[in-house]
């Protein structure tokens, strides 16, 4: 799936997008842990929202994406907010970095669009230090949002045709296949995909997170690299 920077911008200006993006970003950053002084790799950085947010928390951030337009939008965002973010065009399945180059690697709403997500996660595992963390945030399969997106696809919308929806078990399996030790999977965005519902239920979206991932439109999984895996 190819998404233009303008599409992301329109989404974030909507009531639904503004609330939903904030909730998803907060969850991913929470699972990434304290970032001050850490070397963070943002895989599929898009227009730089996560990369800039990590930089504001004191991280040394590198963002990679295969789209020059997205990298241009990310550069504009970082510059406008006075943040230093290293940006580089790269394929998530063949990261251009030596082994053990980063403390944390994050992929937010990007692996769902990669044809070989397993290869991408292996690369993320390769480039982090032993003891480092990998965080993946992607669309959940068992949610109203997934049903809505599939319905739109059947009605002719091509946006979600190539996107993969995950279960918590699949995300954990993806991390294990890369030699990582899964820690937890959390859900977010339990409300229906309409703006008023986001405004009403967004402030309490964290309540069902402590109980279940069922119904979550967004899943975030975190794993760590065992010291024996180098």
C-alpha positions in Angstrom: 0.0 0.0 0.0 1.3 3.4 -1.0 0.2 6.3 1.2 1.0 9.9 0.4 2.0 12.4 3.1 -1.1 14.4 2.3 -3.3 11.4 3.3 -1.7 11.2 6.7 -2.1 14.9 7.2 -5.8 14.8 6.3 -6.3 11.8 8.6 -4.7 13.6 11.6 -6.8 16.7 11.0 -10.0 14.7 11.4 -11.6 14.2 14.8 -11.2 10.5 14.5 -7.6 10.6 13.3 -6.4 13.2 15.9 -7.6 11.1 18.9 -6.7 7.7 17.4 -3.1 8.7 16.4 -2.4 10.1 19.9 -3.6 7.0 21.6 -1.6 4.7 19.4 1.6 6.8 19.7 1.3 6.9 23.5 1.0 3.1 23.7 4.0 2.5 21.5 6.2 5.0 23.3 5.1 3.5 26.7 6.2 0.0 25.6 9.5 1.4 24.2 10.3 2.5 27.8 12.5 5.5 28.8 14.3 6.8 25.7 16.6 9.5 27.0 20.1 8.9 25.7 19.0 5.8 23.8 19.7 5.1 20.1 16.3 4.5 18.5 15.5 3.2 15.1 12.1 4.0 13.6 11.4 1.5 10.8 8.9 2.8 8.2 9.0 6.2 9.8 6.5 7.8 7.4 6.1 11.5 8.0 8.1 11.4 11.2 5.5 11.6 14.0 7.0 8.8 16.1 10.6 9.7 15.3 10.1 13.3 16.4 8.2 12.2 19.5 11.1 9.9 20.5 13.6 12.8 19.8 11.6 15.1 22.2 12.1 12.4 24.9 15.9 12.7 24.5 16.5 9.8 22.1 19.1 9.8 19.3 16.7 8.8 16.5 17.2 7.4 13.1 14.2 7.0 10.8 14.1 4.9 7.7 11.5 4.7 5.0 11.4 3.5 1.4 9.5 6.6 0.2 11.5 9.8 -0.5 8.2 11.8 -0.2 7.7 10.5 3.3 11.2 11.2 4.3 10.8 14.8 3.0 7.7 15.2 5.2 9.5 13.7 8.1 12.4 16.2 7.6 10.0 19.1 7.5 8.3 17.9 10.7 11.6 17.5 12.6 12.9 20.9 11.4 9.6 22.7 12.3 9.9 21.3 15.8 13.6 21.9 16.2 14.4 18.2 16.6 17.5 16.4 15.2 16.4 13.2 13.5 18.7 11.2 11.1 16.7 10.1 8.1 17.6 7.6 5.4 15.9 5.8 2.6 16.0 2.1 3.2 14.1 -1.2 2.8 12.9 -2.6 6.1 14.0 -6.1 5.0 17.6 -5.0 4.4 18.5 -2.3 6.9 21.8 -0.5 6.1 23.2 -0.7 9.6 25.8 -2.9 11.4 24.7 -5.4 14.0 23.9 -4.0 17.4 23.7 -0.4 16.3 20.6 0.6 18.3 19.1 0.2 21.8 15.5 0.2 20.6 13.8 -0.5 17.2 10.2 0.5 16.6 7.9 -0.1 13.7 4.5 1.6 13.9 1.8 0.9 11.3 4.5 -0.1 8.8 5.1 -3.9 9.0 1.5 -4.5 8.1 2.4 -3.1 4.6 5.7 -5.1 4.2 5.4 -8.2 2.0 7.9 -10.1 4.2 7.3 -8.9 7.7 9.4 -11.8 9.1 12.5 -10.6 7.3 11.9 -7.0 8.5 11.7 -8.2 12.2 14.8 -10.3 11.8 16.6 -7.1 10.6 15.2 -5.2 13.5 16.5 -7.9 15.9 19.9 -7.9 14.2 20.5 -4.2 14.6 19.6 -3.9 18.2 22.0 -4.5 21.1 21.6 -7.7 23.3 19.1 -6.6 25.9 17.5 -4.1 23.5 13.8 -3.8 22.8 11.7 -4.2 19.6 8.2 -2.7 19.5 5.7 -3.4 16.8 2.4 -1.5 16.5 0.0 -2.6 13.8 -3.7 -3.1 13.0 -5.6 -5.7 15.0 -7.7 -8.3 13.3 -10.5 -8.8 15.8 -12.1 -5.3 15.9 -14.8 -3.2 14.4 -12.2 -1.3 12.5 -10.9 -4.4 10.7 -14.5 -5.2 9.7 -15.1 -1.7 8.5 -11.8 -1.6 6.5 -12.6 -5.0 4.8 -16.1 -3.7 3.9 -14.6 -0.6 2.3 -12.2 -2.8 0.4 -15.1 -4.9 -1.0 -16.9 -1.7 -2.0 -13.9 -0.7 -4.1 -11.6 1.1 -1.8 -8.0 -0.1 -2.5 -6.3 1.5 0.5 -6.5 -1.6 2.8 -6.2 -4.3 0.1 -2.5 -5.1 0.8 -2.5 -4.4 4.6 -2.2 -7.3 7.0 -4.2 -7.4 10.2 -2.7 -9.3 13.1 -3.7 -11.2 16.2 -1.7 -11.0 19.4 -0.6 -14.6 18.9 0.7 -13.8 15.4 2.7 -10.8 16.6 4.3 -12.9 19.3 5.1 -15.5 16.8 6.6 -12.9 14.5 8.9 -11.8 17.3 9.9 -15.3 18.4 10.8 -16.2 14.8 13.4 -13.5 14.9 15.0 -14.9 18.1 13.4 -12.3 20.4 11.6 -12.9 23.7 8.1 -11.5 23.7 7.1 -9.6 26.7 3.5 -8.4 26.2 0.9 -7.4 23.7 -1.4 -4.5 24.5 -4.5 -3.2 22.7 -5.7 0.3 22.0 -8.6 2.0 20.1 -11.6 0.0 21.3 -14.2 2.5 20.1 -16.0 2.4 16.8 -14.4 4.2 13.8 -16.3 7.4 14.0 -15.2 10.8 15.3 -17.8 11.3 18.0 -17.0 7.9 19.5 -13.3 8.8 19.5 -14.0 12.0 21.4 -16.3 10.3 23.9 -14.4 7.1 24.6 -10.8 8.2 23.8 -10.2 9.4 27.4 -11.1 6.0 28.8 -9.6 3.9 26.1 -6.9 2.6 28.4 -9.5 0.8 30.7 -10.1 -2.3 28.6 -6.4 -2.5 27.8 -5.8 -4.0 31.2 -8.3 -6.8 30.6 -8.2 -7.8 26.9 -7.0 -7.2 23.4 -10.2 -8.4 21.9 -11.9 -5.5 20.0 -8.7 -3.5 19.8 -8.2 -1.8 16.4 -4.5 -1.4 17.3 -2.1 -3.9 18.8 1.4 -3.1 20.1 3.8 -5.9 21.0 7.2 -5.6 22.7 10.0 -8.1 22.9 13.6 -8.0 24.1 16.8 -9.4 22.7 18.3 -12.0 24.9 22.0 -11.4 25.7 22.8 -14.8 24.2 21.4 -13.7 20.8 24.1 -11.5 19.3 
